[in-house]
Amino acid sequence: MDFAIFIKILIAAVAAGTPFVYAALGELVTEKSGVLNLGVEGMMLVGAITGFIAMAKTGSLLLAVGCGMTAGMLMAAIFGVLTLTLMANQVASGLALTIFGIGLSAFLGLKYTSIALPGIPELPIPLLSDIPVLGKLFFSYDILVYGSLALLAIVSWFLYKTRAGLILRGVGEAPKSAHALGYNVVRIRYIAVLFGGAMAGLGGVYLSVAYTPVWVEGMVAGRGWVSLALVVFATWRPLRVLFGAYLFGAITIAQFHIQGLGIDIPSQLLSMLPYLATILVLVVISRDLTAIRLNSPASLGITYHPENQ
Amino acid sequence: MMLAKKHIFSVCILAACVLGLVLSASAAEKLKVGFVYISPIGDAGWTYQHNQGRLALEKNLGDKVETKYIEKVPEGPEAERVIRNLAKSGYDLIFTTSFGYMNPTLKVAKMFPKKYFEHCTGYKTAKNVGTYMCRYYQGRYLAGIIAGKMTKSNTLGYVAAFPIPEVIRGINAYTLGARSVNPAIKVKVIWVNSWFDPGKEREASEALIAQGADVITHHTDSTAPVLTAEEKGVYAIAYHSDMSKYGPKAQLTAVTHNYGKFYTKVAQSVLDHTWKPEAVWSGIKEGSIKLAPINPVVPKDVVALVEKTTKGIADGTFKPFHGPIKNQSGKLIVAAGKSLTDKDLLGMNYYVEGVQGSIPK
């Protein structure tokens, strides 16, 4: 495989990995507050169709992003009411949210199948993008890709450098202690859940408006589940989420290149590769218990009852 | 009281009889034609072309027919239920437009021996079941000529769905067409293992373009390959529908399916009581396969060559699968002067010379 193709695979991998970056970072913040929301797939789908409709009607990317994020937040709000206010089981509620999202997005998208949008332009950064090879590799993506990198910086900074981030992590580690210190655990978790929903919605918008600018029922195609796996894969560290997302994107893209180069591997096996890689990584990191214990929020998935303390 | 009740009862029966008569009288006037679609109609693709055919049928026969379609019907038990419901609710002629409807169609046809069924792309007929399919490969050969003349890198990209004879036939015809004008042509094929997945189709198109293909074609159902070609500034040859509005610069032409004439003919034969179960395989001659208007960037002499070949295919003097044809390893499989029979074509399971890679098993 020559070098130019290798660079092209990397560039395509970044685009393919971007929806994971958004959704997984959102889920990471949610999980850091101690809430496990398995509804990412559903939230991404609803975000994707709402963003798509907004883009098709107005042509404004800003509005599409806004609508997609709001829709994701509304979905997350349903989950919040169920698990935080009504104290329902988080796993069951999350699964229900995904199933609901699949149906709702299909219904909303009834009139929008097979409409194609123009997509959004690449925004090469002046001067920097003219550098041979590196310029193309680092500085010639669309605005939503840069946005995902900005999000990574913000989330890392927020979680580890700010007081609010410390409180959020505290709520995820020991909600009782946080409560005793006077923090409103339920309210903080609501904010984290809503943030997760907004980011999942944005990941969906990236798929339906920028990556493949058409609406197809179920077009998120399991990316929500992969995002959930990526959070564990990254052992709850934001930078590793980015690495995992791009790795996953690269494997997806590489399988097509291998076929195009005429290398004789069954295409069905290649389609399976990204998922195989996820399982492998999960197995490998699960052996390193200290890494997991160190970063995984201690109260993850456990319902918190403020009255029973 | 008893008497009154009896009266009401008989009045009801009488009313029901009258109603039944009226209904059956109106049913006799119009032929009710049902269509079963695999996907939403949308505005391009396999189902869109079938629906265009349905609209043409309505236009051609006017008051004599009444049509109805049911879209997004999954293959399998659900299809059987939908087809049975159509037959039960008075549809006399039913077109089922996806390969996986074959067995459900045959099963329902057995239950309704007085109704007529037409199944698209299947290979089993029955007393009241006919099949139909187009010679898509004829259009592919013509498109191949254009691609072979327009490529600068001598590399053509092909996004393909599943390795079945229909798709392989298309790849081979395209390759033969391209190599007839440019023997240096290589065709790269990427299988996406799905009929409709814009994400994968896009990724596959991008991979092909990155590897040097400068004309992209597809045997999948979305507009993603044409959109991607437009975005990356290469050429594309669309399939099923004219997709020039998705790639005004990219689309060189499109191999389009046209079922209107066939649907009209079948409905008319039912009205005339002359319908017979047949396995129809129609192509350029019958007007089922047409090329969309050719992009003005294609030189005049190429257009003239395509027109000449089209005429040859239509009058039977030219056959796309005419020897000498070599397979991938360079072995002669069709001798000069001979051509493949329909039976050979229907079971095609090898690549011709010029296609890269191997067929997934």
Interface residues (C-beta under 8 A of the other chain):
Chain A: A4 I5 K8 I9 A12 A16 L110 T113 S114 I115 A116 G119 L207 Y211 T212 P213 V214 V216 M219 A221 T252 I253 F256 H257 Q259 G260 L261 G262 I263 D264 P266 S267 Q268 S271
Chain B: P40 I41 G42 D43 A44 G45 Y48 G157 K188 V189 I190 W191 V192 N193 F196 D197 P198 G199 K200 R202 E203 A204 E206 A207 L208 A210 Q211 A213 S222 T223 A224 L227 E231 Y246 Q356 G357 S358 P360 K361
